[in-house]
Amino acid sequence: MSTTKTIEITVSPEGSVSIKTAGFAGGSCKEATRDLERALGLAGRESLLPEYFQRASTGDQLRQGT
């Protein structure tokens, strides 16, 4: 089952811009929005949602050799 990934860009009447992502895990959200942030000239505050701290792949496991 695949999770839908979305990027929502909001422009307020005052002209402030925000980007919100959904369906991304780990730092993949930052990679997905990097070019948009540059194009929109966004530099500023960043709020990380709990999904940012999730692992990007659930198949990765740490194995300790003997």
N, C-alpha and C positions, 0 to 999 in steps of 0.2 A: 504494500500500500504506500503510495507516495503522498507527501504533504505538499499542499499548494503553497508556493512562495509568492508573496506579494510585497510590493514597495508602494507606499502611499506618500505622496508629496502634497503638503498643505501650504497654501499661500493665504495669509490673513489679509483683511482689508487694509491694514497698515503696511503691508509689504513684507512682513517677516515670513520666513520659509522654514518648514520642518519636514523631516523625512522619517517615516516609521516603517519598519519591516516586520513581516510575520512569516513564520514557516521556516526560518533559517535557524541553524544551530551553530554555536561557536562563533568564530570570527568571520564566517562566510557572509554575514550581513554587511560587514564593513567593506569587504571586497566587492559585493554586489552594488553598493551605493557610492563607492569611491569616485567614479567618473561623474555621477550626478552631483555630488557635493562640489567637485571642482567646477563643473559647468555653471552651477548656481552661485558660486562664490561663497559657499558656506564654510565658515570657520568659527567655531564657538563651542558652546556647551553640548555635551554628549550624555545621554541617559541610556544606560545599558539595561535591557530587560533580562529576566531570568534565563531566557533562551540563549543568551550570549554565553552563559557559563556552562551550557550543556556541551557534551562532546559532539563533534561534527559527524562522527561515524560510530555506531553502536557495535560494530564488529571488531574494533580495535581493543586488544587486550594486552596487558603487560605480562610477559612470561619471564620467569627467572630460571636461567639454566643452572644445571648442577655439574 
